[in-house]
């Protein structure tokens, strides 16, 4: 089964999109849970930005710290196509992470993407594999 988070066009390569994990794979997050996936700009937002922050959290945990971590998509009103993500991580020792960044694509790709997006989507959609 494939998950289509709000804003996903169905062609990540053409529109520079990724189904990004809010709780990253390297932190134990699943790509099989719709609530954990958001549409991200593949090149820069998903990697290296989010991957880099997740790596910092993982390094702190592997270094023995207990880390409280949250990744929150930032939406505009009832529109579920988020405009950014806020990451917060606090470790028991010196680890601290606070970051807020945009997930928007560059304007040319954003205009192309808008032609294919159902902005009224209220939740992630799933597609079943065809036989």
N, C-alpha and C positions, 0 to 999 in steps of 0.2 A: 504494500500500500504506500502511496506517495502522499506527502503532506504539502498543501499549498497554503502557506501563511498569507495573511492579507498583504496585497501589493505584489505578490509573486506572479510574474508574467508567464512562466512556464519555459523560458529560455534564458537560463543564467549566463551562458556565454555571450549571446547577442546583446543582452541588456546589462551586463556586468553585475549580475545578482548572485547572491548566495542565500541558502536557507541557513541562517546563522543560529547557533545555539546561544541562548541567554546564559545558561550554565554550560560552559564549554565542555567538549568531549574530554579534554585532558583533565577536567575537574570532576568527571563522572556524569556529565549531562548526557541525556539521550536524544538522538535524532528521531526517535519513534514516538515522542510525546509532543503533540501539537502545541501545547502551551509553552514549550521550551524553544520553539522555533519562530524566528522573525525574518522578514526579508531585509537583507543588508546589501550594501554596495560591496561587491566581492573584493575588488582591489582598492583599497586602502582600509575600508572600515573593518571587514571581516579579517583580512590579513594584509598588513601586519598589525593593525591597531588592536583589535580585540584579542587576537592570538597573543600579542605581546603582553597585554595586561593579565590574561589568564596564566601566562607563563610566570609572571611575577608572583601571583597568588600560589601557584603550584610550588614554586621554589620556596616560598615562606613555609608552606605546609610540610614540604620535604625536609626543611630545616628545623622542624619540631614545633612550629607555632600552630596554634589553633586560630583559624581565621573565620570571622563572620563575613560573608560575602553576599552581595546582592547585585543583580543586573536588571534594571527596570527600563522597559521601552517607554519613551515619552511620546504620548499621542496628543493631537490637537482636538479637544472636545470628544465627540463620539466617533471620530474618524479613527479606525483601528490601524490605518497605515501610519506607523510611527515616524516621527521626524528626528529621532535621536535615541540614544541609550545612555543611562546613567549607571556607572559602576562604582560600588563602594565596597571596600575591604578593610577590615580592622583586625590586626593580629594582637595576640596577648603580649607580645614584646614590642618591637619597634616598627612592625610592618603597618603601613597605612597607604591606602589607595583611594582617591576620589577622582573620578573623571566623568565628564559629560561631553558627548560628541555627537555630531550630526551623522545620520545614515543616508542622507540624500545623495542622489546621483548628480553628476554634472548636468547642466541645464539641457543639453542636446539629448542625452539619453533619457532624462526625466520626461521630456516632451514625448519622445517615442513610447516610453513606458505607459504614460497616461492614456494612450489610445487603447491599451489592452487591459487596463486595471478596472475591476469592479469596486469602486470606492464605497459602495453600500455594504460590502461584506461585513458581517457581524462576527465572524469567527473563521478560523482556519478551515480549509476544505481538504478532504482526502479523496484520492482517486483510487479505485481498485484496479489491480492489474488485469489486463484483458487476457482471455484464454487463448 
